[in-house]
């Protein structure tokens, strides 16, 4: 009898080195998930757009609050390797912030992604959850990497955080994909909306959640 296909495969070749000492407790991780799930900055029900912006904004806040973290990426097999494999919502890829959590004497990576899960999800389960049919490929990147290149995707050639993609992140939080033609047109008329979002973001950035004060 044929064995069932594993929906999501871990791609070691694209994964960055992680630091096993940089972890958080289960209590901190669950509190962070709840915080971000309920945070008014994020439109988690916007499943067709702006995952890069949401993941980047979460990571920028975690940076400001000195919480160790990474990003988890999952790609459809058809997009990454030009063979069979698709994600739900007809996505080519998806990305979310990732925490390394120490719990019950083991360390596990959990995604912060209220757009696809009601709680923390182990990175494998997160990848499987957005996979429509095998295979997808998931991996872990440093949080400073905002997006992959337009050409061949390698481990080292990702675009790091900079002024331009920071603008894209705030535009995405405001519901505008500034990279698309439609989004670029919206930018002319939605400058105040984007500015308001950036101001709200800065307020959250400066005010660490109470549960993190003693962490």
Long-range contacts (C-beta under 8 A, 24 or more apart in sequence): 5-134, 5-135, 6-134, 6-135, 7-127, 7-128, 7-131, 7-133, 7-134, 7-135, 7-136, 8-74, 8-124, 8-127, 8-128, 8-131, 8-134, 8-135, 8-136, 8-137, 8-138, 9-135, 9-136, 9-137, 9-138, 10-124, 10-137, 10-138, 10-139, 11-80, 11-137, 11-138, 11-139, 12-139, 13-155, 14-73, 14-137, 14-139, 14-141, 14-153, 14-154, 14-155, 15-139, 15-140, 15-141, 15-155, 16-70, 16-140, 16-141, 16-142, 16-145, 16-155, 18-70, 18-100, 18-140, 19-68, 19-100, 20-100, 20-107, 22-68, 22-100, 23-68, 23-99, 23-100, 23-101, 23-102, 23-107, 24-67, 24-68, 24-99, 24-100, 24-101, 24-102, 24-215, 25-101, 25-102, 25-103, 25-215, 26-101, 26-102, 26-103, 28-67, 28-211, 28-212, 28-215, 29-99, 29-101, 29-103, 29-110, 29-120, 30-119, 30-120, 31-209, 31-211, 31-212, 32-62, 32-67, 32-99, 32-112, 32-209, 33-112, 33-114, 33-119, 33-120, 35-209, 35-211, 36-97, 36-112, 36-114, 37-114, 39-204, 40-200, 41-173, 41-197, 41-200, 41-201, 41-204, 42-114, 42-173, 43-173, 43-175, 44-114, 44-115, 45-115, 46-115, 46-175, 47-89, 47-115, 47-116, 48-89, 49-172, 49-175, 49-177, 50-172, 50-173, 50-175, 50-177, 51-94, 51-95, 51-96, 51-115, 52-95, 52-146, 52-147, 52-165, 52-168, 52-169, 52-172, 53-168, 53-169, 53-170, 53-171, 53-172, 53-173, 54-96, 54-115, 54-172, 54-173, 55-95, 55-96, 55-97, 56-146, 56-161, 56-165, 56-166, 56-169, 56-172, 57-169, 57-170, 57-172, 57-173, 57-201, 58-96, 58-97, 58-112, 59-97, 59-143, 60-166, 60-169, 60-201, 60-205, 61-201, 61-204, 61-205, 62-97, 62-143, 63-143, 64-205, 64-206, 64-208, 65-208, 65-209, 65-212, 67-99, 67-212, 67-215, 68-99, 68-100, 69-97, 69-98, 69-99, 69-100, 69-143, 70-97, 70-98, 70-99, 70-100, 70-109, 70-140, 70-141, 70-142, 70-143, 71-95, 71-96, 71-97, 71-98, 71-140, 71-141, 71-142, 71-143, 71-145, 72-96, 72-97, 72-98, 72-109, 72-111, 72-123, 72-126, 72-127, 72-138, 72-139, 72-140, 72-141, 73-138, 73-139, 73-140, 73-141, 73-148, 74-126, 74-127, 74-130, 74-131, 74-136, 74-137, 74-138, 75-136, 75-137, 75-138, 76-131, 76-136, 77-134, 77-135, 77-136, 77-137, 80-137, 80-153, 81-137, 84-133, 84-134, 84-135, 85-131, 85-133, 85-134, 85-135, 85-136, 85-137, 86-131, 86-132, 86-133, 86-136, 87-130, 87-131, 87-132, 87-136, 88-130, 88-131, 88-132, 89-130, 91-130, 93-148, 94-130, 96-126, 97-143, 98-123, 98-140, 109-140, 170-194, 170-197, 170-198, 170-201, 173-197, 173-201
